[in-house]
Structure formats: structure tokens, C-alpha cells
Amino acid sequence: MAEKQTHNMKTIMTFIVPSLIGLLLFMTPISYNDAITIPIAIISKGLQSYLGDAITAIVTAIVVFTALATLVTKAFKPAIVSNSRFFTSLLNVSIPWTVVRVLGAIFIVLTYMGIGPEAVHSGDTGALVLNDLLPVLFCVFIFAGMLLPLLLNFGLLELFGTLLTKIMRPVFNLPGRSAIDCMASWLGDGSVGILMTSKQYEARFYTQREAAVIGTTFSAVSITFSLVVISQVKLEHLFVPFYLTVCFAGIVAAIIVPKLPPLSWKKDNYIDNTPRHPDDEVIPQGHGVMSWGLDQALTKASKAGGIGHTLKDGVKNVIDMIFGVIPVVMAIGTVALIIAEYTPIFDYLGMPFIPLLELLQIPEATQASKTIVVGFADMFIPSILASSIESDMTRFVIAAMSVTQLIYMSEVGALLIGSKIPVNIVELFVVFILRTLVTLPVIAGVAHLIF
């Protein structure tokens, strides 16, 4: 029988104050400029508008600096890097990652200067990543990275994890705390969810399988972005049924896809290859769910360290994300968009879906098939292509489809590959196709009820 611990007032306040601030910043939906968003997204947008055009120059400098620092580290192994575990993990990366960073630097310089092959720097490829995506990621990473310790270090996830395990474990075979990652993505931004998942995987809260499942299944698209997608296909008046359809299809996919390979093949071992202990989630005798959750939360808060420790943690998060991930997004995002824009590969990959679309009685099936696999390059391309389709129902299906596919290489896919979460590009493509096959019939079914 576990002894009920007594915690002093200081520990209780250490749990309550930072956790409430974290909840307010990451989880509280507020209406801003006629859209539902979260405070962290508003602060990030504020920084973006404050920096204005300078932001692309800053991001370009960061990507070039990262590539040069990585090359110098590989060639000369300077003491400043070798003597720091943090800088070693950031800069002494494998050869393939070095190549990706150098490629990102080349692409970003060509795009920023507007020189070289148009395929690299055109408005639909490199310039889309540099001007539209990287400024948003840069600002989100600064604030989310800096403030994430409020959610992670003071016991909030321990409390929610214990309370929600009774739902998350039987339904999704995941720890309760993964529900928080989902909420942060859903209300804010998929990149915030991936950042949280990666940090918790590194801290041994998630196993390899759990991190891979949460990263590919629960990094949901924000409500704000969903509104942008449905506006693009001129069906704003259907936003509520559209978003409910997306949520419903997403839950179906979250139950089915992790039970199939490649996600089901992932080991239930932590990052250091030690196996998961089922006892970690057992509630000891003498405790209820709430009292054990609070006990776990307060124990975590008592070990949190002071403001200095939290700031140091936040700064490391920011450096890790900005220097580690932004070059990857530039490289992989640009390559994916070049393939989508300048080759017919995605058209060919979409052809096998024509019989399925016809079976589901979706009008203009051939046109629609071209939009299905292209979502793997970038989530917004399907709705741009769909805006020329006449059938409202088909546009609705494509818009919902592009949001529930979830994995796209210009952001989420590149972030997952750039993080420590154990997934590679082939596995991501397989998961993308599985999500498409699972959610398409669900979305088509709902679309037949609406139209």
C-alpha cells in the first residue's frame, strides 16, 4: 500500500501556478480576428508581424549557419562542441542529416536571392516554404519551445496522464498524457504537438511505438487551418459539419491505423531500448485516480528546479527546434513540392484511387484522384487543385481528406523526420496511404448525408 505523501504549500503552488499559465497559453481556445485560436499562436503571430520582412533574412542566416557549423563540426570536431552533450547532439549529426542540412542551405540561398533553377525558388516550391511556412514555424518554435516547460516540468501531464489513462489506454493503447499533445495540436498547431511528443519521448515518457503513433496520429490540424482549407474550396458555410467530419474520421483512423504495420511493428521500448513497465500506470492501493494523479503531479513539481532551470530548458528547446528542424523542413519541403509541381508522379500515384472514388460515388473521380496523394507533399495543394472542381460534394471530400491525411512533407513529415521520433520517410508514406484508405470511406459516407 502506497503511503500518501504530504506536500508543503510551496510545492502545491509550484504545481498550480506554472501549470495554469501553461494551460492558458497552450490549451485555452479564444476568439481572435474572427477565428478560434490559442494565446501561444497569437503571440507567435505578433512576433511575425513585428519582424515583418526581416524574418526571411533571419531564417536564411540560421539555415546557412547550421549547415556551416555542421560541416565544421564534422571536419574539425572543435572542443566547444565536443565538450557539450547538447551541442554534440545538435551539430555532430550523421552523414545523411549533414547532406539534408547542406541541401536546405543551398535551397534557401537560391530562393532568398531568387537565382538558379526556377523549380527551386518559384512561388509554388522554395518560395512557398521560405515565405509562408518557415516564418510561422520560427515564431511558433521560439514561444512554444520557451514556454513548453510550463506544461512538461511542473506536474500537469502527470495529473492528466493518470486521469485519462482509463480512456487512452483501452481505446488507443496510449498513455493518458498523450491526450494533452492532441489538444495542443488541435487548438494550436500540429508543430506544437510534435515538439511535445518528441520531448516526452526523449524523457522516456513514451516508448518508440507510442511516440511514433502519437506523432503520426494525434498531431492534428488546428481549427484555424481547417477554416483556411474549407474557405479555399468555397464551402465556409459548412465549417461545422466539415470539422465534425474531420474529427470523426480522425478518431476512426486513430483506432485502426496504429494496429497495422508499420506502426504496429514498432517496439514498446523507450529511447534507450529498455522495455515499457506496465506497472507505471497502476494506481496503488489506498489511492483513487484523482489522489494518485495529484500525488504524481506534486512529486514532479517538487523536483522541478527554479526559474533559472526552467529558462535554461526553454532556451535549449528553442535552439534544438530552430537549428535542428528548420533546415530539414526547407530541404525536404522544397524537394516534395518540386516533385508535386514539376513531375506527374503524384498524378500516377493517384490513379489507383479512381475505382475507389467511383465505388464511393464521388463525382469527378478522375479529377479528384489527382489531389489524393499530392497531399503528402503539402496539405494545402489538394484544396488549391480542388477549387477548380465543380461538384460541391467532391470539394468537401477533398478538403476533409487533406486535413485528415495529417502527414505532409512540407511541415509535419519534415518535423517528424527532423525530431528524435523513430519514423522514416517510407513509413510516413505508408501511414499516409493507410490514413487515406481508412478515412476516405468515412468522409464519403458523411458527404452523402450532407449533399
C-alpha positions in Angstrom: 0.0 0.0 0.0 1.5 3.3 -1.1 1.9 5.9 1.6 0.0 9.1 0.9 2.7 11.8 0.8 2.2 15.2 2.3 3.4 18.1 0.2 4.1 21.6 1.5 2.4 24.8 0.3 5.4 25.8 -1.8 5.2 22.5 -3.8 1.5 22.9 -4.3 2.0 26.5 -5.7 4.9 25.2 -7.8 2.4 22.8 -9.4 -0.6 25.1 -9.7 0.9 28.4 -11.0 3.1 27.3 -13.9 0.6 24.6 -14.9 -2.3 27.1 -15.0 -0.2 29.5 -17.1 0.8 26.6 -19.4 -2.9 25.6 -19.8 -3.9 29.2 -20.5 -1.2 29.6 -23.2 -1.4 26.2 -24.9 -5.0 25.0 -24.3 -7.4 27.8 -23.9 -9.4 28.5 -27.1 -10.0 32.2 -27.6 -11.6 34.1 -30.5 -9.2 36.4 -32.2 -9.8 38.2 -35.6 -12.9 36.1 -36.1 -11.0 32.8 -35.7 -10.7 30.3 -32.8 -7.0 30.0 -31.7 -4.8 29.8 -28.6 -2.8 32.5 -27.0 0.6 31.0 -28.0 -0.4 31.2 -31.6 -1.4 34.9 -31.2 1.9 35.8 -29.5 3.7 34.0 -32.3 1.8 35.9 -35.0 2.6 39.1 -33.1 6.3 38.4 -33.3 5.9 37.5 -37.0 4.2 40.8 -37.9 6.8 42.7 -35.7 9.7 41.2 -37.6 8.0 41.6 -40.9 10.2 41.0 -44.0 13.3 40.7 -41.8 12.2 37.2 -40.8 13.1 35.6 -44.1 16.6 37.0 -43.8 16.9 35.7 -40.2 15.7 32.2 -41.2 18.1 32.2 -44.2 21.0 33.1 -41.9 20.0 30.3 -39.4 19.8 27.6 -42.1 23.2 28.6 -43.7 24.8 28.9 -40.2 23.5 25.4 -39.2 24.9 23.9 -42.4 28.3 25.6 -42.0 28.5 24.7 -38.3 27.6 21.1 -39.0 30.3 20.9 -41.7 33.0 22.5 -39.4 32.0 20.1 -36.6 32.2 17.0 -38.9 35.6 18.1 -40.3 37.4 19.6 -37.2 35.5 18.4 -34.1 36.0 21.7 -32.2 36.3 21.5 -28.4 33.3 23.8 -27.8 31.1 21.2 -29.5 32.9 18.0 -28.2 32.7 19.2 -24.6 29.0 19.8 -24.6 26.5 16.9 -24.9 23.8 19.4 -26.1 26.0 20.9 -29.0 27.3 17.4 -29.9 23.7 16.1 -30.4 22.8 19.3 -32.3 25.8 19.6 -34.7 27.5 16.2 -34.8 24.8 14.5 -36.9 25.0 11.6 -39.3 26.2 12.0 -42.9 22.6 11.8 -44.4 21.5 14.6 -42.0 24.6 16.7 -42.9 23.6 16.3 -46.6 20.0 17.4 -45.8 21.2 20.5 -43.9 23.6 21.5 -46.8 20.8 20.9 -49.3 18.5 23.1 -47.1 21.2 25.9 -47.1 21.6 25.7 -50.9 17.8 25.9 -51.5 17.3 28.7 -49.1 20.1 30.9 -50.5 18.9 30.3 -54.1 15.3 31.1 -53.0 16.2 34.2 -50.9 18.3 35.6 -53.8 15.8 34.5 -56.5 18.7 32.9 -58.5 19.3 29.5 -60.0 16.7 27.0 -61.4 13.2 28.3 -61.2 12.0 24.9 -60.0 13.8 25.6 -56.7 12.8 29.2 -56.0 9.4 29.5 -57.6 6.3 30.7 -55.7 5.0 27.1 -55.6 8.2 25.4 -54.3 11.1 27.0 -52.3 9.4 30.4 -52.0 6.3 28.8 -50.5 8.4 27.1 -47.8 10.6 30.2 -47.2 7.9 32.9 -47.2 4.8 31.1 -46.0 5.9 28.3 -43.8 9.3 29.0 -42.1 8.4 32.4 -40.6 5.4 30.7 -38.9 7.5 27.8 -37.6 10.3 30.1 -36.5 7.9 32.2 -34.4 6.0 29.2 -33.0 9.2 27.4 -32.1 10.5 30.5 -30.2 7.5 30.8 -27.9 6.3 27.2 -27.8 9.9 26.0 -27.1 10.5 28.6 -24.5 7.1 28.1 -22.7 6.7 24.3 -23.2 8.4 23.6 -19.8 5.3 25.1 -18.1 3.4 22.1 -19.4 6.1 19.5 -19.1 8.1 20.2 -15.9 5.6 21.0 -13.2 3.3 18.0 -13.0 0.4 18.9 -15.3 1.0 15.9 -17.6 1.3 13.6 -14.6 -2.1 14.7 -13.4 -3.8 14.4 -16.8 -1.9 11.3 -17.7 -3.3 9.5 -14.6 -6.8 10.8 -15.1 -7.0 10.0 -18.9 -5.2 6.6 -18.9 -8.6 4.9 -18.4 -9.7 6.3 -21.8 -6.5 6.5 -23.8 -5.1 3.0 -22.9 -8.2 0.9 -23.8 -9.2 2.9 -26.8 -5.8 3.9 -28.4 -3.3 1.8 -26.3 -1.5 5.0 -25.4 -0.6 6.7 -22.1 -3.2 9.3 -20.8 -0.7 12.2 -21.2 -0.9 11.8 -25.0 -4.4 13.4 -24.9 -2.6 16.7 -24.0 -0.4 16.5 -27.1 -3.6 16.0 -29.2 -5.3 19.0 -27.6 -2.3 21.3 -28.1 -2.2 20.4 -31.8 -5.9 20.6 -32.3 -6.3 24.0 -30.7 -3.0 25.4 -31.7 -0.7 23.9 -34.2 0.5 20.4 -35.3 4.1 21.5 -34.8 3.5 22.2 -31.1 2.1 18.6 -30.7 5.2 17.1 -32.4 7.5 19.2 -30.3 5.8 18.0 -27.1 5.8 14.3 -28.3 9.5 14.4 -29.2 10.5 16.0 -25.8 8.5 13.4 -23.9 9.9 10.5 -26.0 13.4 11.8 -25.2 12.5 12.0 -21.5 11.3 8.3 -21.5 7.6 9.0 -21.0 6.7 7.4 -24.4 8.0 4.2 -25.9 9.1 4.1 -29.6 5.7 2.7 -30.6 3.8 5.3 -28.6 5.9 8.3 -29.9 5.5 7.1 -33.5 1.7 6.6 -33.1 1.2 9.9 -31.3 3.4 11.9 -33.8 1.6 10.4 -36.9 -2.0 10.2 -35.4 -2.5 12.9 -32.9 -0.6 15.9 -34.3 -4.0 17.1 -35.6 -4.5 20.1 -37.7 -5.5 23.2 -35.9 -9.1 24.6 -36.1 -7.7 27.8 -37.7 -6.0 25.9 -40.5 -9.1 23.8 -41.1 -11.0 27.0 -41.6 -8.4 28.2 -44.2 -8.8 24.9 -46.1 -12.6 24.9 -46.2 -12.5 28.6 -47.3 -10.2 27.7 -50.2 -12.8 25.3 -51.6 -15.6 28.0 -51.1 -17.7 26.0 -48.5 -17.2 28.1 -45.4 -20.9 27.9 -44.6 -20.3 24.1 -44.0 -17.5 24.6 -41.5 -19.2 22.9 -38.5 -20.2 19.7 -40.3 -16.8 19.8 -42.1 -14.9 20.0 -38.8 -17.1 17.3 -37.1 -16.4 15.1 -40.1 -12.7 15.6 -39.8 -12.8 14.8 -36.0 -14.9 11.7 -36.6 -12.7 10.4 -39.4 -9.6 11.2 -37.4 -10.8 9.2 -34.4 -11.6 6.2 -36.7 -8.1 6.4 -38.2 -6.5 6.8 -34.7 -8.1 3.5 -33.6 -7.4 1.5 -36.8 -4.1 2.7 -38.3 -1.8 2.1 -35.3 -3.0 -1.6 -35.3 -1.5 -2.0 -38.8 2.2 -2.1 -39.9 4.5 -0.1 -39.8 3.2 1.4 -36.6 2.2 -2.0 -35.0 5.8 -3.2 -35.7 7.4 -0.5 -33.5 8.9 -1.8 -30.3 7.3 -0.9 -26.9 10.8 0.1 -25.7 11.9 3.5 -24.5 14.5 5.7 -26.4 17.3 3.8 -24.5 15.8 0.4 -25.6 14.6 -0.5 -22.1 11.1 -2.1 -22.2 7.9 -0.3 -21.0 6.8 -1.2 -17.5 3.0 -1.8 -17.3 3.3 -1.1 -13.5 3.9 2.6 -14.3 0.2 3.1 -14.8 -1.1 1.0 -11.9 -2.8 3.0 -9.2 -1.6 1.8 -5.8 -4.0 0.7 -3.1 -5.2 3.4 -0.8 -5.3 5.9 -3.7 -8.1 7.0 -6.0 -7.4 8.1 -9.6 -7.6 11.8 -8.6 -5.5 11.5 -5.5 -2.8 9.4 -7.2 -2.7 11.9 -10.2 -2.3 14.8 -7.8 0.4 12.9 -5.8 2.3 12.2 -9.0 1.9 15.8 -10.1 3.2 17.3 -6.8 6.1 14.9 -6.7 7.1 16.1 -10.2 6.6 19.8 -9.1 8.9 19.3 -6.1 11.7 18.2 -8.4 11.2 21.0 -11.0 14.1 23.2 -10.2 13.9 27.0 -10.1 13.1 29.7 -12.7 16.7 29.5 -14.0 16.5 25.8 -14.7 13.1 26.3 -16.5 14.6 29.1 -18.6 17.6 27.0 -19.5 15.3 24.2 -20.5 13.3 26.5 -22.7 16.3 28.0 -24.4 17.6 24.5 -25.2 14.2 23.6 -26.7 14.2 26.7 -28.9 17.8 26.1 -30.2 17.1 22.4 -30.8 14.0 23.1 -32.8 15.2 26.2 -34.8 18.6 24.9 -35.7 17.7 21.2 -35.8 14.3 21.3 -37.6 14.0 24.4 -39.8 16.9 23.3 -42.3 15.2 19.9 -42.6 11.8 21.5 -43.4 13.4 23.7 -46.0 15.2 20.8 -47.7 12.5 18.1 -47.6 9.6 20.5 -48.1 11.2 22.0 -51.2 12.0 18.6 -52.7 8.5 17.4 -52.1 6.9 20.5 -53.7 9.3 20.3 -56.7 8.1 16.6 -57.3 4.5 17.7 -56.9 4.8 20.7 -59.1 7.1 19.6 -61.9 6.6 15.8 -62.3 3.4 13.7 -62.9 4.4 11.3 -60.1 1.6 12.2 -57.8 -0.9 12.0 -60.7 0.2 8.5 -61.4 0.1 7.6 -57.7 -3.5 8.9 -57.5 -4.7 6.7 -60.4 -5.3 3.5 -58.3 -7.8 5.6 -56.2 -10.1 6.3 -59.2 -12.0 2.9 -58.8 -12.4 3.5 -55.1 -13.7 7.1 -55.7 -16.2 5.7 -58.3 -17.3 3.0 -55.9 -17.9 5.6 -53.2 -20.0 7.6 -55.9 -17.8 10.7 -55.7 -18.5 12.9 -58.8 -15.5 13.9 -61.0 -13.5 10.9 -59.7 -10.6 11.3 -62.1 -10.0 15.0 -61.2 -10.4 14.1 -57.5 -7.8 11.3 -57.7 -5.1 13.8 -58.7 -5.5 15.5 -55.4 -5.3 12.5 -53.1 -1.6 11.6 -53.0 -0.4 15.1 -53.6 -1.4 15.9 -50.0 1.8 14.0 -49.0 3.9 16.9 -50.4 1.8 19.7 -48.8 -1.6 19.7 -47.1 -2.8 22.9 -48.9 -2.2 21.7 -52.5 -5.3 19.4 -52.7 -7.7 22.2 -51.8 -6.0 24.5 -54.3 -6.4 21.9 -57.0 -10.0 21.1 -55.8 -11.1 24.7 -56.2 -11.5 24.1 -60.0 -13.8 21.1 -59.4 -17.5 21.9 -59.9 -19.1 19.4 -57.5 -19.6 20.8 -54.0 -19.6 17.3 -52.6 -16.2 16.4 -54.2 -14.6 19.6 -53.0 -15.9 18.9 -49.5 -14.5 15.3 -49.6 -11.1 16.5 -50.9 -10.9 19.3 -48.2 -11.8 16.9 -45.4 -9.4 14.3 -46.8 -6.4 16.7 -47.0 -6.9 17.6 -43.3 -7.3 14.0 -42.0 -4.3 12.6 -44.0 -2.2 14.6 -41.5 1.2 13.8 -42.8 2.7 16.2 -45.3 6.3 16.6 -46.1 6.4 20.4 -46.2 5.8 20.6 -42.4 4.6 17.7 -40.3 6.5 15.0 -42.1 9.7 17.0 -42.2 9.3 17.8 -38.5 8.8 14.2 -37.6 11.9 13.2 -39.6 13.9 16.0 -38.0 12.8 15.0 -34.5 14.0 12.0 -32.4 10.7 10.2 -33.0 11.6 6.9 -34.7 9.9 7.1 -38.1 11.5 7.3 -41.6 10.1 8.7 -44.9 9.0 5.3 -46.2 7.0 4.6 -43.1 5.4 8.0 -43.2 4.3 7.4 -46.8 2.7 4.1 -45.8 0.9 5.6 -42.8 -0.3 8.5 -45.1 -1.8 5.9 -47.6 -3.3 3.9 -44.7 -4.9 7.0 -43.3 -6.3 7.9 -46.7 -7.8 4.4 -47.2 -9.4 4.4 -43.7 -10.7 8.0 -43.7 -11.9 8.3 -47.3 -15.0 5.9 -46.9 -15.9 7.7 -43.6 -15.7 11.1 -45.2 -17.6 10.0 -48.3 -20.3 8.5 -46.2 -20.8 11.7 -44.3 -20.7 13.7 -47.5 -23.6 11.6 -49.0 -25.6 12.5 -45.9 -24.9 16.3 -46.2 -25.3 16.7 -50.0 
